[in-house]
């Protein structure tokens, strides 16, 4: 399943009729963040996100997950 870019600017995975949005179109353009949530974009068109942009986004997600694991390790050491 490919990531898609929607006509509104959202990026996510299309699961009819809803989309798991990873990057919302109405987010802060100066600080784009990954914020997964379900949204009805059935009235929007979409096209596959290019491979390079998909890899970048998935690398960003992997980095966030890794940072979360490091945070839990540090928190565990501080207990």
LUMPA-38876 format. One record per atom (N, C-alpha, C, O, CB): x, y, z; residue in one letter; chain. Coordinates in Angstrom, 3 decimals, m for minus. Each point is the difference from the previous one (the first is absolute). Glycine has a CB too. Example, Ala and Ser with C-alpha at 12.3 -4.5 7.8 and 13.67 -1.06 7.14 Angstrom:
BEGIN
+----------+----------+----------+------+-------+
!       xx !       yy !       zz ! resn ! chain !
+----------+----------+----------+------+-------+
!   13.190 !   m5.690 !    7.800 !    A !     A !
!   m0.890 !    1.190 !    0.000 !    A !     A !
!    0.900 !    1.200 !    0.000 !    A !     A !
!    1.036 !   m0.019 !    0.665 !    A !     A !
!   m2.928 !   m1.154 !    0.581 !    A !     A !
!    1.542 !    2.223 !   m1.966 !    S !     A !
!    0.820 !    1.190 !    0.060 !    S !     A !
!   m0.770 !    1.090 !    0.730 !    S !     A !
!    0.509 !    1.108 !    0.169 !    S !     A !
!    0.675 !   m1.736 !   m2.314 !    S !     A !
+----------+----------+----------+------+-------+
END
This chain:
BEGIN
+----------+----------+----------+------+-------+
!       xx !       yy !       zz ! resn ! chain !
+----------+----------+----------+------+-------+
!    0.852 !   m1.172 !    0.000 !    X !     A !
!   m0.852 !    1.172 !    0.000 !    X !     A !
!    0.898 !    1.234 !    0.000 !    X !     A !
!    0.891 !    0.132 !    0.839 !    X !     A !
!   m2.759 !   m1.368 !    0.387 !    X !     A !
!    1.628 !    2.122 !   m2.158 !    X !     A !
!    0.814 !    1.195 !   m0.158 !    X !     A !
!   m0.547 !    1.171 !    0.805 !    X !     A !
!   m1.207 !    0.131 !    0.204 !    X !     A !
!    1.842 !   m0.924 !   m2.471 !    X !     A !
!    0.272 !    1.624 !    2.710 !    X !     A !
!   m0.407 !    1.276 !    0.571 !    X !     A !
!   m0.552 !    0.864 !   m1.127 !    X !     A !
!    0.453 !   m0.087 !   m1.141 !    X !     A !
!    1.291 !   m0.068 !    2.997 !    X !     A !
!   m2.722 !    0.987 !   m1.526 !    X !     A !
!   m0.611 !    0.865 !   m1.003 !    X !     A !
!    0.033 !    1.440 !    0.457 !    X !     A !
!   m0.011 !    0.297 !    1.195 !    X !     A !
!   m1.459 !   m2.167 !   m1.940 !    X !     A !
!    1.512 !    2.760 !   m0.237 !    X !     A !
!   m0.161 !    1.424 !    0.268 !    X !     A !
!   m1.370 !    0.388 !   m0.534 !    X !     A !
!   m0.338 !   m0.288 !   m1.148 !    X !     A !
!    2.862 !    0.764 !    1.022 !    X !     A !
!   m3.307 !    0.177 !    0.972 !    X !     A !
!   m1.365 !    0.355 !   m0.337 !    X !     A !
!   m0.069 !    1.429 !   m0.515 !    X !     A !
!    0.898 !    0.806 !    0.245 !    X !     A !
!   m1.742 !   m2.410 !    1.480 !    X !     A !
!   m0.229 !    1.908 !   m2.438 !    X !     A !
!   m0.139 !    1.313 !   m0.624 !    X !     A !
!    0.012 !    1.141 !    1.004 !    X !     A !
!    0.306 !    1.136 !   m0.364 !    X !     A !
!   m1.587 !   m2.226 !   m1.435 !    X !     A !
!    0.955 !    0.812 !    3.047 !    X !     A !
!    0.016 !    1.034 !    1.042 !    X !     A !
!    1.419 !    0.224 !    0.539 !    X !     A !
!    0.269 !    1.014 !    0.643 !    X !     A !
!   m2.635 !   m1.627 !   m0.030 !    X !     A !
!    3.280 !   m0.349 !   m0.882 !    X !     A !
!    1.377 !    0.099 !    0.486 !    X !     A !
!    0.337 !   m1.021 !    1.076 !    X !     A !
!    1.170 !   m0.152 !    0.351 !    X !     A !
!   m1.259 !    2.550 !   m0.894 !    X !     A !
!   m0.908 !   m3.102 !    1.077 !    X !     A !
!    0.253 !   m1.046 !    0.992 !    X !     A !
!    0.792 !   m1.136 !   m0.644 !    X !     A !
!   m0.099 !   m0.247 !   m1.202 !    X !     A !
!   m2.026 !    0.850 !    2.444 !    X !     A !
!    2.913 !   m1.286 !   m0.408 !    X !     A !
!    0.728 !   m1.182 !   m0.442 !    X !     A !
!   m0.361 !   m1.139 !    0.938 !    X !     A !
!    0.022 !    0.160 !    1.220 !    X !     A !
!    1.888 !    1.227 !   m2.184 !    X !     A !
!   m2.241 !   m2.536 !    0.391 !    X !     A !
!   m0.364 !   m1.141 !    0.825 !    X !     A !
!   m0.347 !   m1.206 !   m0.835 !    X !     A !
!    0.260 !   m0.039 !   m1.203 !    X !     A !
!   m1.068 !    1.592 !    2.934 !    X !     A !
!    0.208 !   m2.553 !   m1.071 !    X !     A !
!   m0.430 !   m1.223 !   m0.663 !    X !     A !
!   m1.500 !    0.023 !   m0.171 !    X !     A !
!   m0.737 !    0.258 !    0.952 !    X !     A !
!    2.673 !   m1.525 !    0.010 !    X !     A !
!   m2.389 !    0.997 !   m2.172 !    X !     A !
!   m1.432 !   m0.013 !   m0.297 !    X !     A !
!   m0.598 !   m1.352 !    0.356 !    X !     A !
!    0.365 !   m1.023 !   m0.579 !    X !     A !
!   m0.020 !    2.698 !   m1.261 !    X !     A !
!   m1.247 !   m1.672 !    2.778 !    X !     A !
!   m0.826 !   m1.150 !    0.344 !    X !     A !
!   m1.426 !    0.482 !   m0.193 !    X !     A !
!   m0.516 !    0.756 !    0.823 !    X !     A !
!    2.212 !   m1.773 !    0.858 !    X !     A !
!   m2.329 !    0.594 !   m2.745 !    X !     A !
!   m1.331 !    0.510 !   m0.323 !    X !     A !
!   m0.970 !   m0.281 !    1.135 !    X !     A !
!   m0.020 !   m1.129 !    0.492 !    X !     A !
!    0.474 !    0.788 !   m2.929 !    X !     A !
!   m1.255 !    1.290 !    2.879 !    X !     A !
!   m0.105 !    1.373 !   m0.480 !    X !     A !
!    0.902 !    0.970 !    0.766 !    X !     A !
!    0.022 !    1.190 !   m0.315 !    X !     A !
!   m2.356 !   m1.700 !   m0.358 !    X !     A !
!    3.074 !    0.028 !    1.667 !    X !     A !
!    0.833 !    0.912 !    0.785 !    X !     A !
!    1.466 !   m0.152 !   m0.349 !    X !     A !
!    0.408 !   m0.944 !   m0.677 !    X !     A !
!   m2.078 !    0.857 !    2.514 !    X !     A !
!    2.455 !    1.048 !   m1.355 !    X !     A !
!    1.433 !    0.046 !   m0.250 !    X !     A !
!    0.719 !    0.061 !    1.337 !    X !     A !
!   m0.412 !    0.734 !    0.898 !    X !     A !
!    0.074 !    0.420 !   m3.131 !    X !     A !
!    1.417 !   m1.926 !    2.367 !    X !     A !
!    0.869 !    0.158 !    1.154 !    X !     A !
!    1.003 !    1.074 !   m0.389 !    X !     A !
!    0.996 !   m0.272 !   m0.670 !    X !     A !
!   m1.289 !   m2.164 !    1.475 !    X !     A !
!    0.015 !    3.656 !   m0.375 !    X !     A !
!    0.827 !    1.155 !   m0.343 !    X !     A !
!    1.239 !   m0.016 !    0.883 !    X !     A !
!   m0.099 !   m0.154 !    1.217 !    X !     A !
!   m1.930 !    1.509 !   m1.931 !    X !     A !
!    3.189 !   m1.198 !    0.100 !    X !     A !
!    1.249 !    0.107 !    0.744 !    X !     A !
!    0.457 !    1.448 !    0.079 !    X !     A !
!    0.501 !    0.443 !    1.033 !    X !     A !
!    0.128 !   m2.755 !   m1.758 !    X !     A !
!   m0.801 !    3.046 !   m0.359 !    X !     A !
!    0.368 !    1.416 !   m0.049 !    X !     A !
!   m1.240 !    0.768 !   m0.427 !    X !     A !
!   m0.407 !   m0.076 !   m1.159 !    X !     A !
!    2.857 !   m0.430 !    0.600 !    X !     A !
!   m3.059 !    1.252 !    1.489 !    X !     A !
!   m1.231 !    0.724 !   m0.335 !    X !     A !
!    0.275 !    1.243 !   m0.851 !    X !     A !
!    1.035 !    0.652 !    0.136 !    X !     A !
!   m2.042 !   m1.491 !    1.993 !    X !     A !
!    0.065 !    1.142 !   m2.996 !    X !     A !
!    0.132 !    1.173 !   m0.862 !    X !     A !
!   m0.142 !    1.296 !    0.784 !    X !     A !
!    0.517 !    1.039 !   m0.411 !    X !     A !
!   m1.410 !   m2.381 !   m1.484 !    X !     A !
!    0.200 !    1.281 !    3.012 !    X !     A !
!   m0.254 !    1.214 !    0.786 !    X !     A !
!    0.952 !    0.119 !    1.189 !    X !     A !
!   m0.283 !    0.721 !    0.956 !    X !     A !
!   m2.114 !   m0.828 !   m1.650 !    X !     A !
!    3.523 !   m0.598 !    0.631 !    X !     A !
!    1.010 !    0.095 !    1.052 !    X !     A !
!    0.873 !    1.224 !   m0.196 !    X !     A !
!   m0.182 !    0.765 !   m0.948 !    X !     A !
!    0.172 !   m3.249 !    1.175 !    X !     A !
!    0.946 !    2.659 !    0.666 !    X !     A !
!    0.933 !    1.128 !   m0.047 !    X !     A !
!    1.014 !   m0.225 !   m1.112 !    X !     A !
!    0.815 !   m0.919 !    0.080 !    X !     A !
!   m1.111 !    1.330 !    2.396 !    X !     A !
!    0.251 !    0.423 !   m3.513 !    X !     A !
!    0.903 !   m0.151 !   m1.147 !    X !     A !
!    1.455 !    0.239 !    0.376 !    X !     A !
!    0.898 !   m0.543 !   m0.643 !    X !     A !
!   m2.754 !    1.260 !   m0.842 !    X !     A !
!    2.108 !    0.098 !    2.530 !    X !     A !
!    1.366 !    0.280 !    0.428 !    X !     A !
!    0.573 !   m1.122 !    0.853 !    X !     A !
!    1.217 !   m0.123 !    0.139 !    X !     A !
!   m1.742 !    2.546 !   m0.224 !    X !     A !
!   m0.342 !   m3.232 !    0.648 !    X !     A !
!    0.435 !   m1.111 !    0.831 !    X !     A !
!   m0.850 !   m1.215 !   m0.333 !    X !     A !
!   m0.822 !   m0.421 !    0.814 !    X !     A !
!    1.576 !    1.990 !    1.030 !    X !     A !
!   m0.567 !   m2.143 !   m3.041 !    X !     A !
!   m0.831 !   m1.151 !   m0.369 !    X !     A !
!    0.272 !   m1.166 !    0.938 !    X !     A !
!    1.150 !   m0.348 !    0.268 !    X !     A !
!   m1.162 !    1.094 !   m2.668 !    X !     A !
!   m1.046 !   m1.329 !    2.882 !    X !     A !
!    0.171 !   m1.109 !    0.936 !    X !     A !
!   m0.844 !   m1.178 !   m0.442 !    X !     A !
!   m0.934 !    0.138 !   m0.791 !    X !     A !
!    1.403 !    1.464 !    2.668 !    X !     A !
!   m0.125 !   m2.743 !   m1.358 !    X !     A !
!   m0.743 !   m1.213 !   m0.278 !    X !     A !
!   m1.025 !   m0.146 !    1.113 !    X !     A !
!    0.346 !   m0.099 !    1.177 !    X !     A !
!    1.623 !   m1.014 !   m2.388 !    X !     A !
!   m3.220 !    1.102 !    0.821 !    X !     A !
!   m1.088 !   m0.045 !    0.970 !    X !     A !
!   m1.061 !   m0.946 !   m0.534 !    X !     A !
!   m0.944 !    0.447 !   m0.652 !    X !     A !
!    1.412 !    1.923 !    1.454 !    X !     A !
!   m0.338 !   m3.675 !   m0.543 !    X !     A !
!   m0.942 !   m0.955 !   m0.587 !    X !     A !
!   m1.399 !    0.088 !    0.608 !    X !     A !
!   m0.165 !   m0.002 !    1.220 !    X !     A !
!    2.093 !   m1.488 !   m1.663 !    X !     A !
!   m2.910 !    1.566 !   m0.416 !    X !     A !
!   m1.397 !   m0.065 !    0.421 !    X !     A !
!   m0.856 !   m0.327 !   m1.212 !    X !     A !
!    0.439 !    0.158 !   m1.139 !    X !     A !
!   m0.040 !    1.505 !    3.011 !    X !     A !
!   m1.629 !   m2.123 !   m1.623 !    X !     A !
!   m0.926 !   m0.368 !   m1.063 !    X !     A !
!   m0.781 !    1.227 !   m0.428 !    X !     A !
!   m0.417 !    0.809 !    0.829 !    X !     A !
!    0.242 !   m3.161 !    0.055 !    X !     A !
!   m0.020 !    2.479 !   m2.194 !    X !     A !
!   m0.716 !    1.154 !   m0.542 !    X !     A !
!   m0.772 !   m0.456 !   m1.235 !    X !     A !
!    0.474 !   m0.824 !   m0.782 !    X !     A !
!    1.283 !    2.455 !    1.668 !    X !     A !
!   m2.950 !   m1.079 !   m1.040 !    X !     A !
!   m0.800 !   m0.290 !   m1.190 !    X !     A !
!    0.428 !    0.935 !   m1.119 !    X !     A !
!   m0.288 !    1.196 !    0.037 !    X !     A !
!   m1.664 !   m1.984 !    1.374 !    X !     A !
!    2.634 !    0.246 !   m2.395 !    X !     A !
!    0.429 !    0.774 !   m1.162 !    X !     A !
!   m0.636 !   m0.571 !   m1.269 !    X !     A !
!    0.569 !    0.094 !   m1.088 !    X !     A !
!    1.613 !    0.477 !    2.238 !    X !     A !
!   m3.362 !   m1.159 !   m0.996 !    X !     A !
!   m0.651 !   m0.648 !   m1.132 !    X !     A !
!   m0.349 !    0.979 !   m1.112 !    X !     A !
!   m0.237 !   m0.411 !   m1.136 !    X !     A !
!   m0.661 !   m1.274 !    2.710 !    X !     A !
!    0.862 !    2.979 !   m1.257 !    X !     A !
!   m0.301 !    1.003 !   m1.028 !    X !     A !
!    1.267 !    0.531 !   m0.673 !    X !     A !
!   m0.079 !    0.900 !   m0.835 !    X !     A !
!   m1.970 !   m0.271 !    2.121 !    X !     A !
!    3.210 !   m1.174 !   m0.934 !    X !     A !
!    1.291 !    0.468 !   m0.547 !    X !     A !
!    0.563 !   m1.027 !   m0.979 !    X !     A !
!   m0.220 !   m1.204 !    0.134 !    X !     A !
!    0.679 !    2.495 !    1.989 !    X !     A !
!    0.262 !   m0.787 !   m3.095 !    X !     A !
!    0.729 !   m0.890 !   m0.895 !    X !     A !
!    1.382 !   m0.252 !    0.607 !    X !     A !
!    0.469 !    0.755 !    0.852 !    X !     A !
!   m1.739 !    0.107 !   m2.905 !    X !     A !
!    1.903 !   m1.930 !    1.597 !    X !     A !
!    1.341 !   m0.281 !    0.506 !    X !     A !
!    0.815 !   m0.716 !   m1.055 !    X !     A !
!   m0.526 !   m0.624 !   m0.922 !    X !     A !
!   m0.352 !    0.503 !    3.262 !    X !     A !
!    2.180 !    0.235 !   m2.166 !    X !     A !
!    0.946 !   m0.684 !   m0.879 !    X !     A !
!    1.116 !   m0.561 !    0.863 !    X !     A !
!    0.254 !    0.501 !    1.095 !    X !     A !
!   m0.806 !    1.020 !   m3.059 !    X !     A !
!    1.220 !   m2.557 !    1.475 !    X !     A !
!    1.083 !   m0.587 !    0.801 !    X !     A !
!    1.109 !    1.020 !    0.273 !    X !     A !
!    0.377 !    0.785 !   m0.869 !    X !     A !
!   m0.901 !   m3.036 !   m0.119 !    X !     A !
!    1.022 !    2.213 !    2.194 !    X !     A !
!    1.140 !    0.833 !    0.369 !    X !     A !
!    1.235 !   m0.618 !   m0.648 !    X !     A !
!    0.130 !   m1.224 !   m0.041 !    X !     A !
!   m1.204 !    1.954 !    2.259 !    X !     A !
!    1.980 !    0.103 !   m2.722 !    X !     A !
!    1.174 !   m0.560 !   m0.674 !    X !     A !
!    0.869 !   m0.758 !    1.004 !    X !     A !
!   m0.072 !    0.227 !    1.208 !    X !     A !
!    0.025 !    1.650 !   m2.903 !    X !     A !
!    0.858 !   m2.770 !    1.169 !    X !     A !
!    0.785 !   m0.924 !    0.823 !    X !     A !
!    0.925 !    0.745 !    0.955 !    X !     A !
!    0.098 !   m0.366 !    1.171 !    X !     A !
!   m0.206 !   m1.314 !   m3.014 !    X !     A !
!    0.781 !    2.711 !    1.367 !    X !     A !
!    0.952 !    0.731 !    0.849 !    X !     A !
!   m0.720 !    0.678 !    1.175 !    X !     A !
!    0.479 !   m0.062 !    1.133 !    X !     A !
!    1.004 !    0.440 !   m3.144 !    X !     A !
!   m2.610 !    0.259 !    1.755 !    X !     A !
!   m0.756 !    0.651 !    1.076 !    X !     A !
!   m0.549 !   m1.035 !    0.976 !    X !     A !
!   m0.036 !    0.243 !    1.206 !    X !     A !
!   m0.566 !    1.636 !   m2.763 !    X !     A !
!    0.177 !   m3.025 !    1.045 !    X !     A !
!   m0.495 !   m1.075 !    0.876 !    X !     A !
!    1.107 !   m0.509 !    0.914 !    X !     A !
!   m0.213 !   m0.190 !    1.197 !    X !     A !
!   m1.461 !   m0.464 !   m2.948 !    X !     A !
!    2.854 !    0.434 !    1.184 !    X !     A !
!    1.126 !   m0.480 !    0.814 !    X !     A !
!    0.369 !    1.014 !    1.077 !    X !     A !
!    0.266 !   m0.369 !    1.144 !    X !     A !
!    0.587 !   m0.933 !   m3.110 !    X !     A !
!   m0.838 !    2.580 !    1.596 !    X !     A !
!    0.330 !    1.056 !    0.966 !    X !     A !
!   m0.990 !   m0.004 !    1.152 !    X !     A !
!    0.401 !    0.051 !    1.162 !    X !     A !
!    0.600 !    1.334 !   m2.997 !    X !     A !
!   m2.297 !   m1.445 !    1.524 !    X !     A !
!   m1.025 !    0.005 !    1.028 !    X !     A !
!    0.114 !   m1.233 !    0.894 !    X !     A !
!   m0.107 !    0.110 !    1.221 !    X !     A !
!   m1.393 !    1.190 !   m2.750 !    X !     A !
!    1.715 !   m2.460 !    0.937 !    X !     A !
!    0.129 !   m1.219 !    0.797 !    X !     A !
!    1.277 !    0.012 !    0.838 !    X !     A !
!    0.010 !   m0.530 !    1.111 !    X !     A !
!   m1.304 !   m0.711 !   m2.857 !    X !     A !
!    2.367 !    1.835 !    1.232 !    X !     A !
!    1.215 !    0.179 !    0.809 !    X !     A !
!   m0.274 !    0.915 !    1.190 !    X !     A !
!    0.483 !   m0.254 !    1.102 !    X !     A !
!    0.937 !   m0.083 !   m3.152 !    X !     A !
!   m2.195 !    1.403 !    1.832 !    X !     A !
!   m0.362 !    0.910 !    1.090 !    X !     A !
!   m0.808 !   m0.729 !    1.067 !    X !     A !
!    0.214 !    0.212 !    1.193 !    X !     A !
!   m0.203 !    1.716 !   m2.801 !    X !     A !
!   m0.934 !   m2.781 !    1.188 !    X !     A !
!   m0.805 !   m0.771 !    0.948 !    X !     A !
!    0.892 !   m0.952 !    0.795 !    X !     A !
!   m0.139 !   m0.115 !    1.218 !    X !     A !
!   m1.863 !    0.278 !   m2.751 !    X !     A !
!    2.915 !   m0.842 !    0.843 !    X !     A !
!    0.914 !   m0.924 !    0.683 !    X !     A !
!    0.849 !    0.745 !    1.028 !    X !     A !
!    0.244 !   m0.516 !    1.091 !    X !     A !
!   m0.181 !   m0.947 !   m3.142 !    X !     A !
!    0.383 !    2.661 !    1.715 !    X !     A !
!    0.794 !    0.799 !    0.936 !    X !     A !
!   m0.814 !    0.388 !    1.231 !    X !     A !
!    0.513 !   m0.028 !    1.119 !    X !     A !
!    0.830 !    0.898 !   m3.042 !    X !     A !
!   m2.606 !   m0.510 !    1.722 !    X !     A !
!   m0.861 !    0.344 !    1.137 !    X !     A !
!   m0.214 !   m1.202 !    0.913 !    X !     A !
!    0.023 !    0.134 !    1.224 !    X !     A !
!   m1.162 !    1.595 !   m2.631 !    X !     A !
!    0.934 !   m2.892 !    0.818 !    X !     A !
!   m0.176 !   m1.219 !    0.808 !    X !     A !
!    1.278 !   m0.295 !    0.775 !    X !     A !
!   m0.050 !   m0.332 !    1.185 !    X !     A !
!   m1.608 !   m0.588 !   m2.859 !    X !     A !
!    2.792 !    1.040 !    1.014 !    X !     A !
!    1.290 !   m0.249 !    0.657 !    X !     A !
!    0.204 !    0.987 !    1.158 !    X !     A !
!    0.436 !   m0.397 !    1.080 !    X !     A !
!    0.528 !   m0.473 !   m3.261 !    X !     A !
!   m1.276 !    2.151 !    1.961 !    X !     A !
!    0.123 !    0.996 !    1.064 !    X !     A !
!   m0.913 !   m0.329 !    1.180 !    X !     A !
!    0.368 !    0.225 !    1.153 !    X !     A !
!    0.220 !    1.498 !   m2.871 !    X !     A !
!   m1.773 !   m2.253 !    1.433 !    X !     A !
!   m0.920 !   m0.399 !    1.069 !    X !     A !
!    0.584 !   m1.118 !    0.838 !    X !     A !
!   m0.127 !    0.005 !    1.225 !    X !     A !
!   m1.797 !    0.678 !   m2.645 !    X !     A !
!    2.565 !   m1.646 !    0.765 !    X !     A !
!    0.640 !   m1.102 !    0.733 !    X !     A !
!    1.144 !    0.528 !    0.866 !    X !     A !
!    0.154 !   m0.422 !    1.146 !    X !     A !
!   m0.772 !   m1.183 !   m2.995 !    X !     A !
!    1.416 !    2.521 !    1.312 !    X !     A !
!    1.103 !    0.575 !    0.783 !    X !     A !
!   m0.555 !    0.771 !    1.197 !    X !     A !
!    0.559 !   m0.074 !    1.095 !    X !     A !
!    0.874 !    0.235 !   m3.177 !    X !     A !
!   m2.520 !    0.574 !    1.887 !    X !     A !
!   m0.606 !    0.751 !    1.093 !    X !     A !
!   m0.435 !   m0.947 !    1.126 !    X !     A !
!    0.235 !    0.276 !    1.177 !    X !     A !
!   m1.006 !    1.488 !   m2.816 !    X !     A !
!    0.142 !   m2.872 !    1.269 !    X !     A !
!   m0.434 !   m0.960 !    1.024 !    X !     A !
!    1.181 !   m0.610 !    0.732 !    X !     A !
!   m0.087 !   m0.248 !    1.203 !    X !     A !
!   m1.934 !   m0.248 !   m2.564 !    X !     A !
!    3.124 !    0.250 !    0.666 !    X !     A !
!    1.188 !   m0.540 !    0.646 !    X !     A !
!    0.554 !    0.995 !    1.022 !    X !     A !
!    0.351 !   m0.384 !    1.115 !    X !     A !
!    0.167 !   m0.956 !   m3.187 !    X !     A !
!   m0.441 !    2.605 !    1.694 !    X !     A !
!    0.492 !    1.029 !    0.906 !    X !     A !
!   m0.939 !    0.136 !    1.194 !    X !     A !
!    0.453 !    0.085 !    1.141 !    X !     A !
!    0.630 !    1.128 !   m3.069 !    X !     A !
!   m2.372 !   m1.193 !    1.670 !    X !     A !
!   m0.981 !    0.112 !    1.093 !    X !     A !
!    0.134 !   m1.171 !    0.953 !    X !     A !
!   m0.099 !    0.169 !    1.216 !    X !     A !
!   m1.471 !    1.068 !   m2.725 !    X !     A !
!    1.795 !   m2.424 !    0.965 !    X !     A !
!    0.161 !   m1.195 !    0.819 !    X !     A !
!    1.245 !    0.124 !    0.875 !    X !     A !
!   m0.027 !   m0.396 !    1.165 !    X !     A !
!   m1.130 !   m0.985 !   m2.927 !    X !     A !
!    2.234 !    1.919 !    1.226 !    X !     A !
!    1.236 !    0.168 !    0.790 !    X !     A !
!   m0.164 !    1.026 !    1.117 !    X !     A !
!    0.662 !   m0.100 !    1.032 !    X !     A !
!    0.657 !   m0.504 !   m3.059 !    X !     A !
!   m2.187 !    1.579 !    1.833 !    X !     A !
!   m0.194 !    1.065 !    0.982 !    X !     A !
!   m0.920 !   m0.395 !    1.137 !    X !     A !
!   m0.105 !    0.731 !    0.985 !    X !     A !
!    0.480 !    0.880 !   m2.794 !    X !     A !
!   m1.038 !   m2.739 !    1.702 !    X !     A !
!   m0.933 !   m0.444 !    1.051 !    X !     A !
!    0.745 !   m0.499 !    1.204 !    X !     A !
!   m0.618 !   m0.413 !    0.981 !    X !     A !
!   m1.053 !   m0.181 !   m2.702 !    X !     A !
+----------+----------+----------+------+-------+
END
